[in-house]
Amino acid sequence: MTLSIDTKKALLDAGEKLLVERGITGLTVRAVTEAANANLGAVTYHFGSKERLVEEIFLRRLRPVHQASIARLDALEASLVGREPKLDEIIEILVRSIIEARGVEDNEMSALKLTQRGIQDLPLETRTVVEEESAEFIRRFDSAILRSVPELPPEELYWRQKFFMGALSFGVDAWTSFGQSPYPHSDVQPKELDSEALIVRLVAFICAGITARLPDRS
């Protein structure tokens, strides 16, 4: 039984790594089983199909982030009397939930990396499953952000979110690889941050971007 569980996890880990690095076209059954040191029929045995494996890869990482974020938003809204959550409170929930969801074993920000990779190249059925999983999370946080920044046109939120994810992705990459990449062309050297210091800086930066005034020629 333990061997079966270990094999299933190895397949998920291998598939996730291939998906992040190569996209869906680089994720073949043979590549997954070779990377997981499993036999060729293991994907069918544990998941039924490659498409189902991809679904499980996304759900394994995204579902805990969604659940933790919604639970925190529920708790925040329940604790407030006479006011809506502020933007920085909402963004802190999102940032904290993503950072705390990083893999303990591999130290990878897998939920963030999968989100960055995107789902547009996934098969329609798989994409539909992932989108349904994300629907409540997106609805709740879109609504909360727009209520906290009433002057932000709703149609502008899409672009602010894309910029948000870019800042989060690059910021977390720099944090997790700090000290591995030289920074030779500046007299100003960065300081190493713990997770709380990173969260504070990301929240401040993202909130400033979301609330930035639209240029006159927009």
Z-matrix of the N, CA and C atoms (Angstrom, degrees):
N
C 1 1.469
C 2 1.527 1 110.31
N 3 1.355 2 115.27 1 -44.85
C 4 1.453 3 119.66 2 179.02
C 5 1.513 4 111.23 3 -62.47
N 6 1.342 5 115.62 4 -40.70
C 7 1.461 6 120.41 5 178.76
C 8 1.523 7 110.67 6 -60.04
N 9 1.346 8 116.59 7 -41.46
C 10 1.460 9 121.13 8 179.82
C 11 1.518 10 110.97 9 -64.18
N 12 1.342 11 116.96 10 -43.61
C 13 1.464 12 121.26 11 178.90
C 14 1.517 13 110.35 12 -64.04
N 15 1.326 14 116.60 13 -42.76
C 16 1.459 15 120.99 14 179.29
C 17 1.520 16 110.99 15 -62.35
N 18 1.333 17 116.85 16 -40.28
C 19 1.462 18 120.42 17 179.30
C 20 1.520 19 110.46 18 -65.55
N 21 1.318 20 117.59 19 -42.96
C 22 1.462 21 120.98 20 179.42
C 23 1.524 22 110.64 21 -60.88
N 24 1.331 23 116.93 22 -44.63
C 25 1.463 24 120.56 23 178.55
C 26 1.529 25 110.94 24 -64.41
N 27 1.319 26 116.34 25 -40.14
C 28 1.463 27 119.72 26 179.07
C 29 1.524 28 111.08 27 -62.66
N 30 1.313 29 116.96 28 -38.60
C 31 1.463 30 120.89 29 177.30
C 32 1.528 31 111.10 30 -65.53
N 33 1.331 32 116.65 31 -43.08
C 34 1.469 33 120.43 32 177.70
C 35 1.528 34 111.33 33 -63.07
N 36 1.330 35 116.43 34 -44.61
C 37 1.459 36 120.36 35 179.80
C 38 1.529 37 111.22 36 -63.13
N 39 1.329 38 115.74 37 -45.17
C 40 1.465 39 119.90 38 -179.55
C 41 1.524 40 111.03 39 -65.76
N 42 1.340 41 116.41 40 -43.32
C 43 1.459 42 120.32 41 179.10
C 44 1.510 43 112.30 42 -63.42
N 45 1.322 44 116.56 43 -39.69
C 46 1.465 45 120.93 44 178.95
C 47 1.527 46 111.02 45 -63.22
N 48 1.327 47 116.71 46 -44.99
C 49 1.460 48 120.83 47 -179.82
C 50 1.533 49 110.46 48 -61.69
N 51 1.318 50 116.66 49 -43.88
C 52 1.464 51 120.52 50 178.90
C 53 1.523 52 111.25 51 -65.70
N 54 1.321 53 116.44 52 -39.59
C 55 1.465 54 120.69 53 -178.98
C 56 1.524 55 110.99 54 -64.60
N 57 1.325 56 116.71 55 -43.65
C 58 1.460 57 120.82 56 179.67
C 59 1.528 58 110.87 57 -66.50
N 60 1.329 59 116.53 58 -41.45
C 61 1.461 60 120.29 59 -174.74
C 62 1.528 61 113.08 60 -80.04
N 63 1.340 62 117.43 61 -38.37
C 64 1.459 63 120.46 62 -169.62
C 65 1.528 64 114.56 63 -118.35
N 66 1.321 65 117.17 64 -12.86
C 67 1.454 66 118.89 65 -174.23
C 68 1.517 67 111.33 66 81.02
N 69 1.313 68 115.87 67 179.99
C 70 1.455 69 120.66 68 -174.15
C 71 1.528 70 112.35 69 -64.29
N 72 1.324 71 117.70 70 -31.90
C 73 1.463 72 119.68 71 -178.86
C 74 1.519 73 112.11 72 -68.80
N 75 1.319 74 117.35 73 -25.97
C 76 1.452 75 120.48 74 179.06
C 77 1.508 76 113.59 75 -89.50
N 78 1.323 77 115.99 76 -2.39
C 79 1.466 78 120.09 77 -179.48
C 80 1.532 79 108.14 78 -99.12
N 81 1.306 80 116.00 79 93.48
C 82 1.462 81 121.50 80 176.08
C 83 1.514 82 108.71 81 -106.63
N 84 1.323 83 115.82 82 158.12
C 85 1.467 84 120.41 83 178.69
C 86 1.518 85 110.02 84 -58.59
N 87 1.315 86 116.93 85 -42.51
C 88 1.461 87 120.07 86 -179.49
C 89 1.528 88 111.30 87 -63.74
N 90 1.333 89 116.53 88 -43.88
C 91 1.465 90 119.67 89 -179.58
C 92 1.525 91 110.97 90 -63.49
N 93 1.332 92 116.44 91 -40.55
C 94 1.470 93 120.20 92 179.99
C 95 1.519 94 111.12 93 -64.97
N 96 1.324 95 116.55 94 -48.83
C 97 1.469 96 119.18 95 -177.09
C 98 1.522 97 111.77 96 -66.36
N 99 1.323 98 117.23 97 -36.31
C 100 1.466 99 119.42 98 176.93
C 101 1.518 100 110.82 99 -65.07
N 102 1.330 101 117.00 100 -43.87
C 103 1.463 102 120.64 101 -179.96
C 104 1.530 103 111.75 102 -66.71
N 105 1.327 104 116.25 103 -30.57
C 106 1.464 105 121.05 104 -179.59
C 107 1.522 106 112.52 105 -90.11
N 108 1.342 107 116.60 106 -2.10
C 109 1.462 108 121.53 107 -177.62
C 110 1.533 109 110.75 108 56.59
N 111 1.339 110 114.54 109 44.69
C 112 1.468 111 121.37 110 -179.19
C 113 1.522 112 109.12 111 -121.49
N 114 1.336 113 116.66 112 163.78
C 115 1.462 114 118.46 113 179.32
C 116 1.528 115 110.23 114 -77.07
N 117 1.319 116 115.73 115 162.72
C 118 1.458 117 121.67 116 -170.54
C 119 1.529 118 112.77 117 -62.54
N 120 1.319 119 117.90 118 -26.35
C 121 1.455 120 120.42 119 -179.21
C 122 1.516 121 114.38 120 -87.24
N 123 1.332 122 117.55 121 1.92
C 124 1.467 123 120.28 122 -174.23
C 125 1.525 124 112.79 123 -66.48
N 126 1.331 125 117.72 124 -36.11
C 127 1.470 126 120.38 125 179.40
C 128 1.518 127 110.14 126 -63.59
N 129 1.326 128 116.82 127 -45.34
C 130 1.465 129 120.35 128 178.67
C 131 1.514 130 110.74 129 -63.79
N 132 1.319 131 117.20 130 -42.39
C 133 1.466 132 121.43 131 -178.26
C 134 1.529 133 111.17 132 -62.30
N 135 1.316 134 117.91 133 -45.41
C 136 1.470 135 121.34 134 -173.32
C 137 1.529 136 113.57 135 -87.63
N 138 1.342 137 117.24 136 -28.55
C 139 1.469 138 119.51 137 -172.51
C 140 1.524 139 114.20 138 -125.80
N 141 1.302 140 117.25 139 -19.90
C 142 1.457 141 120.67 140 -179.97
C 143 1.520 142 113.24 141 94.42
N 144 1.350 143 116.63 142 -34.06
C 145 1.457 144 120.61 143 -178.91
C 146 1.516 145 109.13 144 -165.39
N 147 1.328 146 116.10 145 165.47
C 148 1.462 147 121.11 146 175.06
C 149 1.528 148 110.50 147 -63.23
N 150 1.339 149 117.06 148 -39.06
C 151 1.465 150 120.88 149 -178.80
C 152 1.527 151 111.19 150 -62.18
N 153 1.321 152 115.87 151 -40.66
C 154 1.463 153 120.01 152 178.74
C 155 1.534 154 110.89 153 -67.72
N 156 1.322 155 117.03 154 -35.61
C 157 1.463 156 121.02 155 175.28
C 158 1.528 157 109.88 156 -60.28
N 159 1.334 158 116.92 157 -45.09
C 160 1.466 159 120.86 158 -179.54
C 161 1.531 160 110.28 159 -62.73
N 162 1.327 161 117.21 160 -41.85
C 163 1.468 162 120.55 161 176.30
C 164 1.525 163 110.53 162 -55.78
N 165 1.333 164 115.67 163 -47.77
C 166 1.463 165 120.05 164 -177.26
C 167 1.519 166 111.52 165 -66.19
N 168 1.328 167 117.70 166 -33.83
C 169 1.465 168 120.93 167 176.92
C 170 1.529 169 109.66 168 -60.11
N 171 1.325 170 116.49 169 -48.93
C 172 1.469 171 120.12 170 -179.91
C 173 1.529 172 111.32 171 -66.79
N 174 1.322 173 117.14 172 -47.38
C 175 1.460 174 119.88 173 -175.74
C 176 1.516 175 111.82 174 -64.36
N 177 1.316 176 117.54 175 -36.19
C 178 1.462 177 121.26 176 -179.53
C 179 1.517 178 111.30 177 -60.26
N 180 1.318 179 116.88 178 -35.83
C 181 1.462 180 120.77 179 -177.04
C 182 1.532 181 112.85 180 -93.23
N 183 1.321 182 117.13 181 -40.43
C 184 1.464 183 119.72 182 -173.95
C 185 1.524 184 112.80 183 -78.91
N 186 1.328 185 116.98 184 -37.52
C 187 1.468 186 119.40 185 -175.21
C 188 1.528 187 112.74 186 -58.85
N 189 1.342 188 120.27 187 -46.12
C 190 1.474 189 118.58 188 178.52
C 191 1.520 190 113.17 189 -61.62
N 192 1.347 191 117.50 190 -36.27
C 193 1.464 192 120.38 191 177.82
C 194 1.519 193 109.97 192 -65.88
N 195 1.316 194 116.92 193 -45.62
C 196 1.463 195 120.53 194 179.69
C 197 1.528 196 111.13 195 -61.81
N 198 1.322 197 116.06 196 -46.70
C 199 1.464 198 119.86 197 -177.46
C 200 1.523 199 111.23 198 -64.64
N 201 1.329 200 116.81 199 -44.00
C 202 1.466 201 120.09 200 179.85
C 203 1.524 202 110.66 201 -64.93
N 204 1.326 203 116.93 202 -41.02
C 205 1.467 204 120.75 203 -178.67
C 206 1.521 205 111.50 204 -65.51
N 207 1.328 206 117.01 205 -46.60
C 208 1.469 207 120.56 206 -179.40
C 209 1.520 208 110.68 207 -65.16
N 210 1.338 209 117.27 208 -40.12
C 211 1.464 210 120.41 209 178.41
C 212 1.525 211 110.87 210 -62.48
N 213 1.312 212 117.03 211 -40.34
C 214 1.460 213 120.43 212 178.64
C 215 1.521 214 111.58 213 -69.15
N 216 1.320 215 116.60 214 -38.32
C 217 1.463 216 119.31 215 177.35
C 218 1.523 217 110.23 216 -66.04
N 219 1.323 218 117.85 217 -41.69
C 220 1.462 219 121.54 218 176.07
C 221 1.527 220 110.83 219 -57.31
N 222 1.339 221 115.61 220 -46.78
C 223 1.468 222 120.10 221 -178.48
C 224 1.523 223 111.10 222 -65.07
N 225 1.317 224 117.08 223 -40.13
C 226 1.462 225 120.49 224 178.90
C 227 1.519 226 110.80 225 -63.81
N 228 1.333 227 116.89 226 -48.88
C 229 1.465 228 120.34 227 -178.92
C 230 1.523 229 111.28 228 -62.37
N 231 1.341 230 116.99 229 -36.72
C 232 1.467 231 120.46 230 179.77
C 233 1.523 232 111.92 231 -69.23
N 234 1.341 233 116.14 232 -26.53
C 235 1.469 234 119.95 233 -176.93
C 236 1.524 235 113.01 234 -83.55
N 237 1.317 236 117.15 235 -14.15
C 238 1.462 237 120.74 236 -175.20
C 239 1.525 238 110.99 237 -91.36
N 240 1.301 239 115.36 238 143.46
C 241 1.457 240 120.91 239 177.83
C 242 1.519 241 108.75 240 -123.36
N 243 1.319 242 115.62 241 115.99
C 244 1.456 243 119.77 242 174.12
C 245 1.514 244 115.96 243 79.42
N 246 1.336 245 117.89 244 11.07
C 247 1.463 246 118.24 245 176.53
C 248 1.527 247 110.52 246 -152.14
N 249 1.317 248 114.46 247 159.62
C 250 1.454 249 121.16 248 175.63
C 251 1.536 250 109.33 249 -85.91
N 252 1.328 251 117.64 250 159.67
C 253 1.470 252 119.55 251 174.02
C 254 1.527 253 110.70 252 -60.12
N 255 1.323 254 115.59 253 143.65
C 256 1.457 255 120.95 254 175.70
C 257 1.524 256 109.97 255 -80.32
N 258 1.331 257 115.42 256 158.48
C 259 1.463 258 119.71 257 -177.06
C 260 1.523 259 111.99 258 -57.68
N 261 1.334 260 117.91 259 -44.51
C 262 1.458 261 119.00 260 -177.51
C 263 1.527 262 111.74 261 -64.96
N 264 1.332 263 117.31 262 -30.61
C 265 1.463 264 120.41 263 176.81
C 266 1.526 265 110.89 264 -68.20
N 267 1.323 266 116.16 265 -38.93
C 268 1.467 267 121.12 266 179.83
C 269 1.521 268 110.74 267 -68.91
N 270 1.330 269 116.23 268 -46.68
C 271 1.460 270 120.07 269 -178.21
C 272 1.523 271 110.93 270 -66.60
N 273 1.318 272 117.55 271 -35.52
C 274 1.462 273 119.26 272 177.44
C 275 1.530 274 110.93 273 -61.45
N 276 1.319 275 117.24 274 -38.44
C 277 1.468 276 119.90 275 177.35
C 278 1.518 277 110.16 276 -59.35
N 279 1.323 278 117.37 277 -47.61
C 280 1.457 279 121.07 278 -178.12
C 281 1.525 280 111.45 279 -63.60
N 282 1.325 281 116.36 280 -48.30
C 283 1.460 282 120.57 281 -177.85
C 284 1.518 283 110.65 282 -64.00
N 285 1.322 284 116.56 283 -47.06
C 286 1.463 285 120.38 284 -177.94
C 287 1.528 286 111.34 285 -63.35
N 288 1.317 287 117.37 286 -42.07
C 289 1.463 288 120.05 287 -178.76
C 290 1.525 289 111.55 288 -63.80
N 291 1.328 290 117.04 289 -38.39
C 292 1.464 291 120.49 290 178.99
C 293 1.522 292 110.94 291 -69.59
N 294 1.325 293 116.91 292 -45.27
C 295 1.462 294 119.66 293 -177.97
C 296 1.521 295 111.22 294 -67.04
N 297 1.314 296 117.65 295 -38.77
C 298 1.463 297 119.99 296 -179.52
C 299 1.520 298 112.46 297 -73.73
N 300 1.328 299 117.48 298 -15.33
C 301 1.461 300 120.99 299 -179.75
C 302 1.514 301 112.70 300 -87.26
N 303 1.336 302 118.25 301 0.50
C 304 1.455 303 119.35 302 -178.45
C 305 1.516 304 110.06 303 -62.32
N 306 1.326 305 115.47 304 149.27
C 307 1.457 306 120.14 305 -176.80
C 308 1.512 307 111.50 306 -62.17
N 309 1.303 308 116.69 307 130.68
C 310 1.463 309 121.11 308 179.31
C 311 1.519 310 109.97 309 -71.37
N 312 1.340 311 116.92 310 -38.80
C 313 1.456 312 120.62 311 -174.74
C 314 1.525 313 111.98 312 -77.08
N 315 1.317 314 117.13 313 -45.22
C 316 1.462 315 119.38 314 -173.55
C 317 1.529 316 112.94 315 -102.58
N 318 1.344 317 116.70 316 -5.05
C 319 1.460 318 121.94 317 177.92
C 320 1.530 319 112.26 318 58.21
N 321 1.318 320 117.18 319 30.18
C 322 1.461 321 121.76 320 -179.07
C 323 1.524 322 109.38 321 -103.96
N 324 1.324 323 115.87 322 142.89
C 325 1.454 324 120.57 323 176.59
C 326 1.523 325 108.12 324 -86.14
N 327 1.335 326 115.84 325 70.32
C 328 1.456 327 119.66 326 -167.28
C 329 1.520 328 113.69 327 -67.51
N 330 1.320 329 117.92 328 -39.36
C 331 1.464 330 119.61 329 179.33
C 332 1.521 331 110.12 330 -61.80
N 333 1.319 332 115.90 331 -42.40
C 334 1.461 333 120.41 332 179.67
C 335 1.523 334 111.08 333 -66.94
N 336 1.314 335 117.35 334 -42.18
C 337 1.461 336 121.14 335 -178.66
C 338 1.527 337 111.00 336 -65.93
N 339 1.326 338 117.37 337 -38.91
C 340 1.462 339 119.92 338 177.37
C 341 1.517 340 110.97 339 -66.27
N 342 1.329 341 116.11 340 -41.03
C 343 1.460 342 119.81 341 178.00
C 344 1.513 343 110.82 342 -63.18
N 345 1.327 344 115.77 343 -40.94
C 346 1.462 345 120.54 344 178.88
C 347 1.525 346 110.80 345 -63.90
N 348 1.320 347 116.89 346 -40.38
C 349 1.458 348 120.59 347 178.65
C 350 1.512 349 110.92 348 -60.73
N 351 1.339 350 116.41 349 -36.09
C 352 1.460 351 120.80 350 177.12
C 353 1.515 352 112.25 351 88.58
N 354 1.323 353 114.81 352 168.32
C 355 1.468 354 120.14 353 -176.41
C 356 1.519 355 112.14 354 -119.75
N 357 1.334 356 116.63 355 4.39
C 358 1.466 357 118.75 356 -173.10
C 359 1.521 358 112.65 357 -66.82
N 360 1.345 359 117.82 358 -27.19
C 361 1.461 360 119.35 359 -178.68
C 362 1.525 361 112.54 360 -92.18
N 363 1.330 362 117.12 361 5.58
C 364 1.457 363 120.12 362 178.04
C 365 1.525 364 110.41 363 -76.78
N 366 1.329 365 117.59 364 154.28
C 367 1.468 366 119.99 365 172.55
C 368 1.526 367 110.37 366 -57.17
N 369 1.335 368 116.72 367 149.08
C 370 1.463 369 121.40 368 -173.11
C 371 1.522 370 112.30 369 -54.69
N 372 1.313 371 118.15 370 -45.76
C 373 1.470 372 120.57 371 -177.50
C 374 1.522 373 110.71 372 -63.29
N 375 1.327 374 116.70 373 -42.16
C 376 1.458 375 121.04 374 179.26
C 377 1.518 376 110.43 375 -66.33
N 378 1.317 377 116.94 376 -44.07
C 379 1.466 378 121.50 377 179.31
C 380 1.521 379 110.87 378 -60.84
N 381 1.316 380 116.71 379 -39.09
C 382 1.462 381 120.98 380 179.73
C 383 1.526 382 110.98 381 -62.75
N 384 1.332 383 116.81 382 -42.09
C 385 1.469 384 120.79 383 178.89
C 386 1.525 385 110.40 384 -61.92
N 387 1.325 386 116.56 385 -45.42
C 388 1.460 387 120.88 386 -178.92
C 389 1.529 388 110.73 387 -65.99
N 390 1.325 389 117.07 388 -41.60
C 391 1.460 390 120.79 389 179.17
C 392 1.527 391 111.29 390 -64.39
N 393 1.321 392 117.29 391 -39.51
C 394 1.466 393 120.47 392 177.88
C 395 1.521 394 110.77 393 -64.74
N 396 1.319 395 116.77 394 -38.71
C 397 1.460 396 120.72 395 177.30
C 398 1.528 397 111.14 396 -62.62
N 399 1.323 398 116.86 397 -34.29
C 400 1.462 399 121.75 398 -175.65
C 401 1.524 400 113.50 399 -88.56
N 402 1.328 401 118.17 400 -11.20
C 403 1.465 402 121.22 401 -168.14
C 404 1.529 403 113.02 402 -60.16
N 405 1.318 404 118.32 403 -49.53
C 406 1.462 405 121.21 404 -177.26
C 407 1.525 406 110.67 405 -66.11
N 408 1.315 407 116.17 406 -41.19
C 409 1.464 408 121.46 407 177.38
C 410 1.527 409 110.74 408 -58.31
N 411 1.313 410 117.40 409 -48.99
C 412 1.467 411 121.63 410 -179.12
C 413 1.522 412 110.72 411 -63.65
N 414 1.336 413 116.31 412 -45.38
C 415 1.466 414 120.10 413 -178.21
C 416 1.518 415 111.16 414 -60.64
N 417 1.327 416 116.83 415 -46.10
C 418 1.462 417 120.33 416 -176.77
C 419 1.519 418 111.88 417 -64.01
N 420 1.321 419 116.95 418 -44.33
C 421 1.457 420 119.40 419 -174.52
C 422 1.526 421 112.28 420 -80.39
N 423 1.329 422 117.95 421 -33.66
C 424 1.472 423 119.19 422 172.78
C 425 1.523 424 109.78 423 -58.80
N 426 1.315 425 115.55 424 -47.46
C 427 1.461 426 120.45 425 -178.03
C 428 1.530 427 111.17 426 -63.23
N 429 1.337 428 116.81 427 -43.73
C 430 1.466 429 120.37 428 -178.75
C 431 1.523 430 111.03 429 -64.72
N 432 1.331 431 117.26 430 -42.29
C 433 1.467 432 120.60 431 -179.96
C 434 1.522 433 111.00 432 -64.06
N 435 1.319 434 116.82 433 -45.02
C 436 1.470 435 119.80 434 -179.03
C 437 1.523 436 111.81 435 -65.60
N 438 1.321 437 118.04 436 -34.35
C 439 1.469 438 119.51 437 176.41
C 440 1.528 439 111.01 438 -68.97
N 441 1.336 440 116.31 439 -32.05
C 442 1.465 441 119.34 440 -178.08
C 443 1.530 442 112.01 441 -79.42
N 444 1.325 443 117.06 442 -21.01
C 445 1.474 444 121.94 443 178.95
C 446 1.525 445 107.68 444 -129.01
N 447 1.335 446 117.86 445 72.76
C 448 1.469 447 120.73 446 -173.64
C 449 1.525 448 113.96 447 -63.17
N 450 1.338 449 117.06 448 -20.78
C 451 1.462 450 119.42 449 179.74
C 452 1.532 451 112.39 450 -80.94
N 453 1.314 452 118.23 451 -8.35
C 454 1.465 453 121.48 452 -179.72
C 455 1.523 454 109.37 453 -81.41
N 456 1.339 455 118.71 454 120.30
C 457 1.470 456 120.06 455 177.45
C 458 1.535 457 109.70 456 -60.64
N 459 1.320 458 118.35 457 132.72
C 460 1.462 459 120.11 458 -178.18
C 461 1.524 460 113.72 459 -54.78
N 462 1.342 461 116.53 460 -35.27
C 463 1.460 462 119.13 461 -178.61
C 464 1.532 463 112.24 462 -70.59
N 465 1.332 464 117.06 463 -15.57
C 466 1.463 465 121.38 464 178.40
C 467 1.525 466 111.70 465 -83.81
N 468 1.334 467 117.19 466 -18.45
C 469 1.463 468 120.91 467 -175.32
C 470 1.521 469 111.90 468 -60.35
N 471 1.321 470 117.03 469 -36.93
C 472 1.473 471 121.13 470 179.80
C 473 1.527 472 110.50 471 -53.85
N 474 1.341 473 116.33 472 -49.44
C 475 1.458 474 120.23 473 -177.08
C 476 1.514 475 111.60 474 -69.04
N 477 1.317 476 117.34 475 -39.30
C 478 1.466 477 119.64 476 178.29
C 479 1.530 478 110.29 477 -62.75
N 480 1.333 479 116.67 478 -36.37
C 481 1.464 480 119.70 479 178.58
C 482 1.526 481 111.63 480 -67.08
N 483 1.337 482 116.98 481 -38.72
C 484 1.460 483 120.03 482 177.60
C 485 1.524 484 110.49 483 -63.17
N 486 1.336 485 117.18 484 -42.68
C 487 1.459 486 120.64 485 177.68
C 488 1.539 487 109.76 486 -65.41
N 489 1.325 488 115.90 487 -38.83
C 490 1.460 489 122.99 488 176.72
C 491 1.530 490 109.95 489 -56.15
N 492 1.327 491 116.78 490 -50.08
C 493 1.463 492 120.14 491 -177.04
C 494 1.528 493 110.93 492 -67.32
N 495 1.340 494 117.12 493 -34.42
C 496 1.455 495 119.10 494 176.52
C 497 1.515 496 112.02 495 -63.33
N 498 1.330 497 116.60 496 -45.72
C 499 1.460 498 120.65 497 178.49
C 500 1.526 499 110.73 498 -62.75
N 501 1.301 500 116.36 499 -43.11
C 502 1.460 501 120.89 500 -179.29
C 503 1.527 502 110.68 501 -63.83
N 504 1.326 503 116.07 502 -45.41
C 505 1.458 504 120.68 503 -177.77
C 506 1.529 505 111.63 504 -63.48
N 507 1.322 506 116.92 505 -51.28
C 508 1.458 507 119.72 506 -178.34
C 509 1.528 508 111.26 507 -68.56
N 510 1.328 509 116.43 508 -36.57
C 511 1.453 510 119.36 509 178.40
C 512 1.513 511 112.17 510 -63.64
N 513 1.312 512 117.02 511 -44.14
C 514 1.460 513 120.92 512 179.84
C 515 1.529 514 111.03 513 -69.27
N 516 1.339 515 117.11 514 -38.17
C 517 1.465 516 119.75 515 176.11
C 518 1.526 517 110.85 516 -58.91
N 519 1.335 518 116.31 517 -44.60
C 520 1.461 519 120.28 518 179.14
C 521 1.528 520 111.00 519 -63.58
N 522 1.326 521 115.93 520 -37.57
C 523 1.465 522 120.71 521 -179.01
C 524 1.527 523 111.60 522 -68.17
N 525 1.339 524 116.55 523 -46.65
C 526 1.467 525 119.58 524 -176.53
C 527 1.528 526 112.43 525 -71.71
N 528 1.333 527 116.99 526 -22.33
C 529 1.470 528 119.80 527 -179.36
C 530 1.522 529 111.91 528 -108.70
N 531 1.317 530 117.50 529 14.92
C 532 1.459 531 121.07 530 -176.61
C 533 1.531 532 110.23 531 -57.32
N 534 1.331 533 115.83 532 131.86
C 535 1.464 534 120.20 533 -179.97
C 536 1.519 535 113.17 534 92.39
N 537 1.333 536 117.34 535 -16.75
C 538 1.458 537 120.44 536 179.65
C 539 1.520 538 111.61 537 -87.94
N 540 1.327 539 116.74 538 -27.87
C 541 1.457 540 120.99 539 -178.50
C 542 1.525 541 109.05 540 -109.28
N 543 1.330 542 117.70 541 127.68
C 544 1.469 543 119.92 542 179.60
C 545 1.526 544 111.23 543 -68.77
N 546 1.310 545 115.69 544 155.99
C 547 1.472 546 122.54 545 178.95
C 548 1.525 547 107.07 546 -129.77
N 549 1.357 548 116.53 547 67.54
C 550 1.467 549 119.95 548 -164.79
C 551 1.518 550 115.78 549 -86.12
N 552 1.306 551 119.64 550 -15.10
C 553 1.463 552 121.06 551 -168.58
C 554 1.523 553 113.08 552 -102.01
N 555 1.292 554 117.15 553 27.38
C 556 1.464 555 120.62 554 178.36
C 557 1.520 556 109.24 555 -144.98
N 558 1.320 557 115.53 556 145.33
C 559 1.456 558 119.98 557 174.64
C 560 1.525 559 111.59 558 -80.04
N 561 1.313 560 116.20 559 -12.95
C 562 1.467 561 121.09 560 -179.89
C 563 1.520 562 108.56 561 -97.06
N 564 1.307 563 117.49 562 117.90
C 565 1.451 564 121.79 563 -178.64
C 566 1.526 565 110.32 564 -101.89
N 567 1.332 566 117.27 565 137.62
C 568 1.472 567 120.04 566 -178.82
C 569 1.519 568 111.88 567 -73.09
N 570 1.303 569 115.52 568 155.81
C 571 1.464 570 120.80 569 174.33
C 572 1.518 571 109.16 570 -99.85
N 573 1.296 572 116.18 571 147.46
C 574 1.462 573 120.43 572 178.66
C 575 1.523 574 109.47 573 -75.05
N 576 1.348 575 116.37 574 140.59
C 577 1.460 576 122.14 575 -175.87
C 578 1.514 577 110.84 576 -115.67
N 579 1.336 578 116.06 577 143.20
C 580 1.455 579 118.26 578 167.37
C 581 1.529 580 108.27 579 -84.71
N 582 1.314 581 117.40 580 177.35
C 583 1.463 582 120.10 581 -173.26
C 584 1.523 583 111.87 582 -63.04
N 585 1.326 584 118.36 583 -38.02
C 586 1.467 585 120.07 584 -179.11
C 587 1.523 586 111.05 585 -67.30
N 588 1.323 587 116.89 586 -40.52
C 589 1.461 588 120.19 587 178.42
C 590 1.522 589 110.66 588 -65.16
N 591 1.320 590 116.45 589 -37.22
C 592 1.468 591 120.18 590 176.93
C 593 1.519 592 110.76 591 -64.18
N 594 1.329 593 117.13 592 -45.34
C 595 1.464 594 121.25 593 -178.74
C 596 1.526 595 110.59 594 -60.97
N 597 1.318 596 117.44 595 -44.98
C 598 1.469 597 121.33 596 -179.80
C 599 1.525 598 110.56 597 -58.60
N 600 1.322 599 116.96 598 -44.61
C 601 1.462 600 120.64 599 -177.74
C 602 1.521 601 111.86 600 -70.02
N 603 1.321 602 117.05 601 -41.59
C 604 1.459 603 120.22 602 178.96
C 605 1.524 604 111.03 603 -63.77
N 606 1.317 605 116.90 604 -43.85
C 607 1.466 606 120.32 605 -179.38
C 608 1.520 607 110.31 606 -61.43
N 609 1.326 608 117.35 607 -45.97
C 610 1.467 609 120.76 608 -179.58
C 611 1.521 610 110.81 609 -62.05
N 612 1.324 611 117.68 610 -44.21
C 613 1.461 612 121.93 611 -177.79
C 614 1.528 613 110.96 612 -66.53
N 615 1.321 614 116.73 613 -45.37
C 616 1.472 615 121.12 614 -177.77
C 617 1.522 616 110.93 615 -66.71
N 618 1.320 617 117.40 616 -41.96
C 619 1.466 618 119.85 617 179.05
C 620 1.529 619 111.03 618 -62.73
N 621 1.332 620 116.45 619 -39.42
C 622 1.466 621 119.43 620 178.02
C 623 1.524 622 110.62 621 -62.74
N 624 1.330 623 116.81 622 -38.10
C 625 1.454 624 120.24 623 178.69
C 626 1.517 625 112.68 624 -68.78
N 627 1.305 626 117.03 625 -42.78
C 628 1.464 627 120.62 626 -178.82
C 629 1.523 628 111.50 627 -64.46
N 630 1.321 629 116.44 628 -35.62
C 631 1.468 630 120.44 629 -176.58
C 632 1.530 631 113.09 630 -94.68
N 633 1.331 632 116.97 631 3.77
C 634 1.467 633 119.68 632 -179.52
C 635 1.526 634 110.80 633 -60.24
N 636 1.321 635 115.42 634 141.84
C 637 1.464 636 120.25 635 179.44
C 638 1.519 637 110.34 636 -67.70
N 639 1.311 638 115.94 637 136.85
C 640 1.462 639 119.90 638 175.60
C 641 1.521 640 109.42 639 -65.25
N 642 1.316 641 118.07 640 137.28
C 643 1.467 642 118.92 641 176.75
C 644 1.516 643 111.48 642 -64.07
N 645 1.320 644 116.27 643 155.73
C 646 1.467 645 120.28 644 -179.74
C 647 1.521 646 111.95 645 -59.81
N 648 1.322 647 116.50 646 -37.91
C 649 1.469 648 120.97 647 178.95
C 650 1.518 649 107.96 648 -97.36
N 651 1.316 650 116.18 649 73.81
C 652 1.460 651 121.38 650 -175.76
C 653 1.525 652 111.99 651 -104.21
